Amino acid sequence: MRYYTCGELLLDLIHEPNGRLTAVAGGSQVNVAMNLAKLGKQVSMIGVIGKDGPAEVILKKLQENKVDTSFLLQLLDYKTGLAFATLDKAGKAVFDIYKSKLQDITLDIPLPKLNQESVISFGSLAAIDSVWQTYLSSLLEKAHESGALVFYDPNIRSGFQPENEASKVIANMTKAHIIRGSDEDFQCIFQTDNPEIIAKKAALSSETILIVTRGNKAVDCFYQNNLSSYPVPTIQQLRSTVGAGDAFNAGILFAWAHIGLNTSILKEGIPMELLALMIGMGVSFATDVCQSSGNQISDTLAERTKTL
C-alpha cells in the first residue's frame, strides 16, 4: 500500500502550561504522513513549502522519518507557515496560524502514479484554497479512475468562512470514500454534528464512511444508512490534544491496509467488526498522542503496532 498525503506544511510551536516551548514538524497531513512512516509504510507528502528556516526543519524531519519529499514544491518567495499552539491546563490546544497566502500560480507538482493499492489523504484549509483546486481536482479524479482510496479530513480552523467556503468542503466530501472530522469542524460547516443530518446535507453516497470524533466522548460512524457509536477511554494523564485527530486518521488508514481492504468493498459493505477494528485503531492512536507533548504517535506504540 502506498500513501500520499496532501495538505499544509507548518512548523508547530507547542507552548505547554509549564512554559516549555517545543518546535516540531506539523500540519495535519504532515502528521498523518509521519505516523504512517513510523509504522513502516511508504508515504509521500504533497504540498508547498518555502526555502527558509522552518522549511529546513520540516524537510529534515520528514526525510529522517523516511517520508518521500519529491512531491513538495519549494518556492523562494513563499514563507513556510507557523502554528502556535497554546495548551491549557486540560491539554486542549488553541491555535494561532501564521502563514503567507499562495499567489495565483499553477502548482507545478506532478501527479503520482495510482492504483488500487494507493491511498490519498487530504484536508485542512489547503483543500479549499483556490490555488489548490485545479491540482486537487486532477488528483482526486485520477484516484477514482484508478480505484485508490480517498480520505478527507476538513480540519477547519480559524479563518474559515462558512458562507463562502462551506460549498467547497461539501464538494471535497462528495469525492471522498472516508471522511473523518471533529464535532467542531461539522458544527462550523453544517451547524450540527449529527452524522445523519450531515450526510443528508452533503448528499453523501451510502457507500461513504462518515466518522465524527468528539474529543473524550464517543465516536460516531454513519455508513450504509446505519449509525454506530464507539466508546473512548478516559485518559488519566492527558498532556496535549495537538495531533490527536491526525493520529486517529493514521490509525484508520493503517487498519485499512492491515486488514487488506480496497474500495470495491465499500459497495458490498464492510463487516461491522472490521469497521469497529478500524475505529478502534484510530482511538488507540489518538489516545497515545494525547499522553505526550508531541504531535505524533510514540515509538513504543509504532513498534507494537508493526508486530500485529
Secondary structure, 3 states (H helix, E strand, C coil): CEEEEECCCEEEEEECCCCCEEEEEECHHHHHHHHHHHCCCEEEEEEEEECCHHHHHHHHHHHHCCCECCCEEEECCCCCEEEEEEECCCCCEEEEEECCCCCCCCCCCCCCCCCCCEEEEEECHHHHCHHHHHHHHHHHHHHHHHCCEEEEECCCCCCCCHHHHHHHHHHHHHCCCEEEEEHHHHHHHHCCCCHHHHHHHCCCCCCCEEEEEECCEEEEEEECCEEEEECCCCCCCCCCCCCHHHHHHHHHHHHHHHHCCCCCHHHHCCCHHHHHHHHHHHHHHHHHHHCCCCCCCCHHHHHHHHCC
